[in-house]
């Protein structure tokens, strides 16, 4: 039986939604279901095996409200056997000291709950001071900077999705 995949992002955002749509197109629309992050529930998480989560960084390194509100429920769940990949939007020039922190915050919660995180990417090609999403020479997800590196997004997404198709097995 084929394992079910979901991409979770806010349907009410502009930039995250555009990146999510690029991921869906690269993945193949029939193979992944879109879920509105603002309607996330334990029941939704129980329904899928593989997840691509959008975690744009708000303000000075914070999760968006919809994730903040769901994290207490998430922390009570057993995510063993489920795989997660996280992408997020950040601004390397405007917020270099907490670039894409939301990716790292969400990954920490997932790992504490037993979920497996895949989709690590190299820090090469990014210019920032620090990030909670960084471990060694990698990010624990895919950082996207639509403010300063928009022209690189399509290629980064394509490469990341190819990587995830191998890791989501």
C-alpha positions in Angstrom: 0.0 0.0 0.0 1.3 3.4 -0.9 2.1 5.7 2.0 0.1 8.9 2.2 1.9 12.2 1.8 0.7 15.7 2.9 2.1 19.2 2.4 1.0 21.5 5.2 1.1 25.2 4.7 -1.1 28.2 5.3 -3.5 28.7 2.4 -3.8 32.4 3.5 -0.1 33.4 2.9 1.4 34.6 -0.4 5.0 33.6 -0.3 4.8 30.3 1.5 1.8 29.3 -0.7 3.8 30.0 -3.8 6.7 27.9 -2.7 4.3 25.1 -1.6 2.7 25.2 -5.0 6.2 24.8 -6.6 6.8 21.8 -4.3 3.4 20.3 -5.3 4.2 20.8 -9.0 7.6 19.2 -8.6 6.2 16.3 -6.6 3.2 15.6 -8.9 -0.2 16.8 -7.8 -1.8 13.4 -7.7 0.8 12.1 -5.2 0.5 14.6 -2.4 -2.4 16.2 -0.6 -2.5 19.9 0.5 -3.6 20.6 4.0 -4.2 24.1 5.4 -1.9 24.6 8.4 -4.6 26.7 10.1 -6.9 23.7 10.2 -4.3 21.2 11.4 -5.4 18.6 14.0 -4.2 15.4 15.6 -6.6 13.5 13.3 -5.0 15.0 10.2 -1.5 14.1 11.4 -2.7 10.5 12.1 -4.0 10.2 8.5 -0.6 10.6 6.8 2.8 8.9 6.9 5.0 11.6 5.2 4.8 15.3 5.7 6.2 18.4 4.0 5.7 21.2 6.5 5.9 25.0 5.8 7.5 26.9 8.7 8.1 30.6 7.7 9.9 32.5 10.3 8.0 35.4 11.8 9.4 38.4 13.6 12.7 37.7 15.4 12.8 34.0 14.9 9.3 32.8 15.9 6.9 30.3 14.6 3.7 31.6 12.9 0.6 31.8 15.1 -1.0 28.7 13.6 2.1 26.5 14.5 2.4 28.1 17.9 -1.2 27.2 18.6 -0.8 23.6 17.4 2.6 22.8 19.1 1.0 21.8 22.5 -1.1 19.2 20.6 1.9 18.1 18.6 4.0 17.6 21.8 1.5 15.1 23.1 1.7 12.9 19.9 3.8 9.9 19.2 5.2 10.5 15.7 7.3 7.3 15.5 7.1 5.8 12.0 6.3 9.2 10.4 8.7 11.2 8.2 8.8 15.0 8.0 10.6 17.5 5.8 10.4 21.2 6.6 10.8 24.2 4.4 10.6 27.8 5.5 10.9 31.3 4.4 13.4 33.7 5.9 15.3 36.9 5.1 19.1 36.6 5.3 19.7 40.3 5.1 16.8 41.6 7.2 17.1 38.9 9.9 20.6 37.4 9.6 20.8 36.5 13.3 17.7 34.2 13.2 17.5 33.2 9.6 14.8 30.5 9.1 14.7 29.8 12.9 11.1 28.4 12.6 12.4 25.4 10.6 14.7 24.5 13.6 12.0 25.1 16.2 9.5 22.9 14.4 12.2 20.1 13.8 13.1 20.1 17.5 9.4 19.4 18.4 9.1 16.7 15.8 12.2 14.9 16.9 11.2 15.1 20.6 8.0 13.4 19.6 9.8 10.6 17.7 9.3 11.8 14.2 12.1 11.3 11.6 13.3 14.5 9.9 14.6 14.2 6.3 15.4 16.8 3.6 18.6 18.3 5.1 20.3 20.8 2.8 23.7 22.4 2.6 24.3 25.9 4.1 26.3 26.7 1.0 25.0 29.6 -1.0 23.4 31.3 2.0 24.7 34.3 3.9 23.5 34.7 7.5 24.8 35.0 11.0 23.0 32.2 12.8 20.0 29.9 12.5 18.2 27.4 14.7 17.8 25.4 11.5 21.5 24.9 11.1 23.3 21.7 12.3 27.0 21.6 11.3 27.2 22.4 7.6 23.5 21.6 6.9 20.1 23.0 7.5 17.5 20.5 8.9 15.2 21.5 6.1 15.0 23.8 3.0 15.4 27.6 3.7 13.9 29.8 1.1 14.7 33.5 0.8 12.3 35.1 -1.5 13.5 38.6 -0.5 17.1 38.2 -1.5 17.4 34.9 -3.5 14.1 34.5 -5.3 15.8 33.5 -8.5 17.3 30.4 -6.8 14.0 29.1 -5.4 12.9 27.0 -8.3 16.1 25.1 -8.6 16.4 24.6 -4.8 12.8 23.3 -4.7 13.4 20.9 -7.6 16.6 19.5 -6.1 15.0 19.2 -2.6 11.9 17.4 -4.0 14.2 14.9 -5.9 16.0 14.3 -2.6 12.7 13.8 -0.6 11.4 11.3 -3.2 14.4 9.1 -2.2 14.1 9.8 1.5 10.4 9.2 1.7 10.7 5.4 1.5 
